[in-house]
Amino acid sequence: MSIWDTIKSGFKKHFDKKKEEQEMMDRLRLEARMQQQQIFEEEFRKNAFEVSKAKAKKQAANLSGLQKLRAMNRARNLSDTGQNPGSFLSRLGEYTQKNLAKREENIKRTAELREAAKKMREEKLAERQMGRINKYPTPFGSPTWKM
């Protein structure tokens, strides 16, 4: 029976070794799949962010009125975001340090939006006035008679 036990243990060692190799390969495949998924998610977030910035800029160029102002503001906000993940306390510390700077940025942004709205209003008013002037052209010039 010792020969039988030797052969049996040889087969058992062989199959155990194959099983360990298979488990190792499965673990490596799982790690590779997890890394691939992580890279995909990071790239997807980055690309989605770029797409939303481009869409906001396109809308800011095409829309009019309040919609245009909102799209301009959204495009500016997307361009200015510098979010870096960190712990809660580090984010809280950054918030307290940047509070006044953000306030100044908001004041500046509001002034820019008001200026853009004023410019749009003036352009629209100029278009209306030009439309009124050209709406009723006189064929022979201005009348000379008085009432």
Buried (B, 14 or more C-beta within 10 A) or exposed (E): EEEEEEEEEEEEEEEEEEEEEEEEEEEEEEEEEEEEEEEEEEEEEEEEEEEEBEBBBEBBEEBEEEEBBBBBBBBBEBEEEEEEEEEEEEEEEEEEEEEEEEEEEEEEBEEBBEEBBEEBEEEEEEEEEEEEEEEEEEEEEEEEEEE
